[in-house]
Amino acid sequence: MATTPASPAPAPRAAMRLARLLPLAMLLTLAGCAGPQLATRDAEGLSMDRAIILSEARQSLGTPYRFGGTDASGLDCSGLVQRVYSRVGISVPRTSRRQFARLPPIDEARPGDLLFFDTAGGGDASHVGIYLGDGEMIHAPGRGRRVSVTSLSLDYWQERFLGAAAPAP
């Protein structure tokens, strides 16, 4: 009995679809990682200004959140930053959006630098915190809460990070 050589079987449709979708899936995965990455540098010594900034920020721990607040009776995130930086004679804009737009951007945050986040989902800076070092920041988190320390390793902050600025020497 003579046999004819079998022609190669066509690839199953599912495998062909997968082959077409794989590059798209890789592109979408990379696009999700395209935002700024939070990079930090903790090992260096601190300037006197930075040491005072961190000390003042720590003294604000426990202060109640108050929208528009700039004093010990209540602070919002940008009010905390403005108050702390004023203690070392550094003037910063009042709102997180203006702080982000006007302060010198940096690639790596050091303790005392500012970290900006889009927590409102509009693409603009709507939250700011002060980098403490060791992957933590001090911030005024929102209504009903108090100035506190939070870990920057939380996905919430990683996904909303916009950039960092260094108003202090």
C-alpha contacts under 8 A as a table, 3 or more apart, distances in Angstrom:
res1	aa1	res2	aa2	distance
11	A	15	A	6.56
11	A	16	M	6.63
12	P	15	A	5.46
12	P	16	M	6.54
13	R	16	M	5.05
13	R	17	R	6.18
14	A	17	R	5.13
14	A	18	L	6.16
15	A	18	L	5.04
15	A	19	A	6.16
16	M	19	A	5.06
16	M	20	R	6.37
17	R	20	R	5.11
17	R	21	L	6.11
18	L	21	L	5.02
18	L	22	L	5.87
19	A	22	L	5.45
19	A	23	P	7.70
20	R	23	P	6.70
20	R	24	L	7.58
21	L	24	L	5.16
21	L	25	A	6.10
22	L	25	A	5.08
22	L	26	M	6.20
23	P	26	M	5.10
23	P	27	L	6.18
24	L	27	L	5.06
24	L	28	L	6.20
25	A	28	L	5.16
25	A	29	T	6.16
26	M	29	T	5.10
26	M	30	L	6.26
27	L	30	L	5.18
27	L	31	A	6.08
28	L	31	A	4.95
28	L	32	G	6.28
29	T	32	G	5.31
29	T	33	C	6.85
30	L	33	C	5.18
30	L	34	A	6.37
31	A	34	A	5.00
32	G	35	G	7.29
35	G	161	F	7.93
35	G	162	L	7.54
36	P	161	F	6.77
36	P	162	L	6.09
36	P	163	G	6.48
37	Q	158	Q	7.57
37	Q	161	F	7.32
37	Q	163	G	7.89
38	L	108	E	7.36
38	L	109	A	7.81
38	L	158	Q	7.16
38	L	161	F	6.98
38	L	163	G	7.26
39	A	107	D	6.81
39	A	108	E	4.83
39	A	109	A	6.28
40	T	108	E	4.77
40	T	109	A	4.55
40	T	110	R	5.94
40	T	133	G	7.82
40	T	135	G	7.74
41	R	44	E	7.27
41	R	108	E	6.13
41	R	109	A	6.03
41	R	110	R	5.21
41	R	111	P	7.95
41	R	133	G	7.92
42	D	110	R	5.78
42	D	111	P	6.63
42	D	133	G	5.72
42	D	134	D	6.84
46	L	49	D	7.91
46	L	50	R	5.83
46	L	51	A	6.10
46	L	111	P	7.64
47	S	50	R	5.22
47	S	51	A	6.30
47	S	169	P	6.85
48	M	51	A	5.08
48	M	52	I	6.24
49	D	52	I	5.19
49	D	53	I	6.12
49	D	88	V	6.08
49	D	168	A	6.63
49	D	169	P	7.04
50	R	53	I	4.93
50	R	54	L	6.18
50	R	111	P	7.04
50	R	112	G	5.25
50	R	168	A	6.59
50	R	169	P	7.48
51	A	54	L	5.28
51	A	55	S	6.17
51	A	112	G	7.61
52	I	55	S	4.96
52	I	56	E	6.01
52	I	87	R	7.79
52	I	88	V	7.01
53	I	56	E	5.22
53	I	57	A	6.08
53	I	84	V	5.82
53	I	85	Y	6.23
53	I	87	R	7.41
53	I	88	V	7.09
53	I	112	G	6.11
54	L	57	A	5.02
54	L	58	R	6.13
54	L	111	P	7.51
54	L	112	G	5.93
54	L	132	L	6.81
55	S	58	R	5.16
55	S	59	Q	6.29
56	E	59	Q	5.03
56	E	60	S	6.52
56	E	84	V	5.69
56	E	87	R	7.62
57	A	60	S	5.20
57	A	61	L	6.96
57	A	80	L	7.59
57	A	84	V	6.02
57	A	130	I	7.74
57	A	138	I	6.87
58	R	61	L	5.36
58	R	138	I	7.56
60	S	63	T	5.61
60	S	72	A	7.47
60	S	80	L	7.83
60	S	147	V	6.53
61	L	138	I	7.83
61	L	146	R	7.22
61	L	147	V	4.88
61	L	148	S	5.41
61	L	149	V	7.80
62	G	146	R	5.09
62	G	147	V	5.11
62	G	148	S	6.42
63	T	72	A	6.43
63	T	73	S	6.97
63	T	74	G	5.96
63	T	75	L	6.89
63	T	146	R	5.29
63	T	147	V	5.33
64	P	73	S	6.96
64	P	74	G	4.93
64	P	75	L	6.50
64	P	144	G	7.47
64	P	145	R	6.16
64	P	146	R	4.26
64	P	147	V	6.38
65	Y	69	G	7.41
65	Y	74	G	5.20
65	Y	75	L	4.99
65	Y	76	D	5.49
65	Y	140	A	6.00
65	Y	141	P	7.21
65	Y	142	G	5.81
65	Y	143	R	5.70
65	Y	144	G	6.59
65	Y	145	R	5.74
65	Y	146	R	5.21
65	Y	147	V	6.66
66	R	69	G	4.99
66	R	74	G	4.70
66	R	75	L	5.04
66	R	76	D	5.43
66	R	142	G	7.73
66	R	143	R	6.71
67	F	74	G	7.91
67	F	75	L	6.83
67	F	76	D	5.20
67	F	142	G	7.96
67	F	143	R	7.51
68	G	75	L	6.87
68	G	76	D	5.80
68	G	79	G	6.75
69	G	73	S	7.64
69	G	74	G	5.04
69	G	75	L	4.04
69	G	76	D	5.29
69	G	79	G	5.81
70	T	74	G	6.57
70	T	75	L	5.06
70	T	76	D	7.02
70	T	79	G	4.50
70	T	80	L	6.39
70	T	82	Q	7.48
70	T	83	R	6.29
71	D	74	G	5.73
71	D	75	L	6.09
71	D	79	G	7.70
71	D	80	L	7.99
71	D	83	R	7.20
72	A	75	L	7.05
75	L	78	S	7.97
75	L	79	G	5.50
75	L	80	L	5.61
75	L	140	A	6.68
75	L	147	V	7.72
76	D	79	G	5.09
76	D	80	L	6.08
76	D	140	A	5.46
76	D	141	P	7.72
76	D	142	G	7.12
77	C	80	L	5.26
77	C	81	V	6.58
77	C	96	S	7.52
77	C	127	H	6.30
77	C	128	V	5.73
77	C	129	G	6.62
77	C	139	H	5.81
77	C	140	A	4.60
77	C	141	P	6.93
77	C	142	G	7.95
78	S	81	V	4.99
78	S	82	Q	6.05
78	S	94	R	6.18
78	S	95	T	5.34
78	S	96	S	5.29
78	S	127	H	7.37
78	S	128	V	6.21
78	S	129	G	7.95
79	G	82	Q	4.99
79	G	83	R	5.95
79	G	94	R	6.64
79	G	95	T	7.55
80	L	83	R	5.22
80	L	84	V	6.06
80	L	139	H	7.37
80	L	140	A	7.02
81	V	84	V	5.26
81	V	85	Y	6.02
81	V	92	V	7.92
81	V	128	V	7.75
81	V	129	G	7.32
81	V	130	I	7.14
82	Q	85	Y	5.38
82	Q	86	S	6.03
82	Q	91	S	7.13
82	Q	92	V	5.80
82	Q	93	P	7.16
82	Q	94	R	6.43
83	R	86	S	5.24
83	R	87	R	6.70
84	V	87	R	5.47
84	V	88	V	7.59
85	Y	88	V	5.62
85	Y	89	G	6.61
85	Y	90	I	5.26
85	Y	91	S	6.70
85	Y	92	V	7.23
86	S	89	G	4.79
86	S	90	I	5.14
86	S	91	S	5.84
86	S	92	V	7.83
87	R	90	I	7.44
90	I	167	P	7.42
90	I	168	A	7.36
92	V	99	Q	6.49
92	V	103	L	7.72
92	V	167	P	7.83
93	P	96	S	7.78
93	P	98	R	5.84
93	P	99	Q	5.26
93	P	102	R	7.74
94	R	98	R	7.02
94	R	99	Q	7.08
95	T	98	R	5.34
95	T	99	Q	6.08
96	S	99	Q	4.93
96	S	100	F	6.02
96	S	116	F	7.38
96	S	125	A	5.90
96	S	126	S	5.82
96	S	127	H	5.86
96	S	128	V	5.81
97	R	100	F	5.26
97	R	101	A	6.24
97	R	124	D	6.50
97	R	125	A	4.78
97	R	126	S	6.11
98	R	101	A	4.96
98	R	102	R	5.88
99	Q	102	R	5.36
99	Q	103	L	5.63
100	F	103	L	5.89
100	F	105	P	7.92
100	F	116	F	6.73
100	F	125	A	6.50
100	F	163	G	7.97
100	F	164	A	7.82
100	F	165	A	7.15
103	L	165	A	5.91
103	L	166	A	7.01
103	L	167	P	6.23
104	P	165	A	5.33
104	P	166	A	5.91
104	P	167	P	6.54
105	P	163	G	7.20
105	P	164	A	5.73
105	P	165	A	4.28
105	P	166	A	6.55
106	I	109	A	6.87
106	I	163	G	7.61
106	I	164	A	5.64
106	I	165	A	5.32
106	I	166	A	6.52
107	D	163	G	7.77
107	D	164	A	6.99
108	E	164	A	7.39
109	A	113	D	5.76
109	A	114	L	7.53
109	A	115	L	7.71
109	A	131	Y	7.08
109	A	164	A	6.25
109	A	165	A	7.48
109	A	166	A	7.64
110	R	113	D	5.64
110	R	131	Y	6.83
110	R	132	L	7.91
110	R	133	G	6.81
111	P	130	I	7.62
111	P	131	Y	5.06
111	P	132	L	4.79
111	P	133	G	4.98
112	G	130	I	5.79
112	G	131	Y	5.39
112	G	132	L	6.20
112	G	166	A	7.81
112	G	168	A	7.44
113	D	130	I	5.79
113	D	131	Y	5.48
113	D	164	A	6.94
113	D	165	A	5.96
113	D	166	A	4.92
113	D	167	P	7.09
113	D	168	A	7.23
114	L	128	V	6.59
114	L	129	G	5.73
114	L	130	I	4.76
114	L	131	Y	6.05
114	L	164	A	5.46
114	L	165	A	5.19
114	L	166	A	6.36
114	L	167	P	7.99
115	L	128	V	5.50
115	L	129	G	5.25
115	L	130	I	6.19
115	L	131	Y	6.58
115	L	161	F	7.56
115	L	162	L	7.78
115	L	163	G	6.10
115	L	164	A	4.52
115	L	165	A	6.70
116	F	125	A	5.86
116	F	126	S	7.52
116	F	127	H	5.83
116	F	128	V	4.58
116	F	129	G	6.72
116	F	161	F	6.09
116	F	162	L	5.47
116	F	163	G	5.48
116	F	164	A	5.99
117	F	124	D	7.88
117	F	125	A	5.32
117	F	126	S	6.14
117	F	127	H	5.13
117	F	128	V	6.24
117	F	157	W	7.23
117	F	160	R	5.12
117	F	161	F	4.50
117	F	162	L	5.15
117	F	163	G	7.35
118	D	121	G	5.79
118	D	122	G	6.95
118	D	123	G	5.96
118	D	124	D	5.66
118	D	125	A	4.85
118	D	126	S	5.18
118	D	127	H	6.40
118	D	160	R	5.14
118	D	161	F	6.59
118	D	162	L	6.62
119	T	125	A	7.59
119	T	126	S	5.75
119	T	127	H	6.29
119	T	160	R	6.29
120	A	123	G	7.82
120	A	124	D	7.94
120	A	126	S	6.11
121	G	124	D	7.67
125	A	128	V	7.52
125	A	162	L	7.06
128	V	139	H	6.96
129	G	137	M	5.93
129	G	138	I	5.67
129	G	139	H	4.59
129	G	140	A	7.55
130	I	137	M	5.29
130	I	138	I	5.28
130	I	139	H	6.47
131	Y	135	G	7.75
131	Y	136	E	6.19
131	Y	137	M	4.36
131	Y	138	I	6.61
132	L	135	G	7.39
132	L	136	E	5.47
132	L	137	M	4.97
132	L	138	I	6.66
133	G	136	E	5.73
133	G	137	M	7.27
135	G	151	S	5.97
135	G	152	L	5.42
135	G	153	S	6.77
136	E	149	V	6.55
136	E	150	T	5.55
136	E	151	S	4.53
136	E	152	L	5.42
137	M	149	V	5.52
137	M	150	T	5.59
137	M	151	S	6.64
137	M	152	L	6.93
138	I	147	V	6.93
138	I	148	S	5.54
138	I	149	V	4.47
138	I	150	T	6.54
139	H	147	V	5.51
139	H	148	S	5.79
139	H	149	V	6.56
139	H	150	T	7.73
140	A	145	R	7.61
140	A	146	R	6.14
140	A	147	V	4.28
140	A	148	S	6.49
141	P	145	R	6.37
141	P	146	R	6.80
141	P	147	V	6.53
141	P	148	S	7.38
142	G	145	R	5.69
142	G	146	R	7.48
151	S	154	L	6.17
152	L	155	D	7.94
152	L	157	W	5.87
152	L	158	Q	6.82
153	S	157	W	7.21
153	S	158	Q	6.79
154	L	157	W	5.71
154	L	158	Q	6.47
155	D	158	Q	4.93
155	D	159	E	5.87
156	Y	159	E	5.55
156	Y	160	R	6.49
157	W	160	R	5.22
157	W	161	F	5.91
158	Q	161	F	5.46
166	A	169	P	7.45
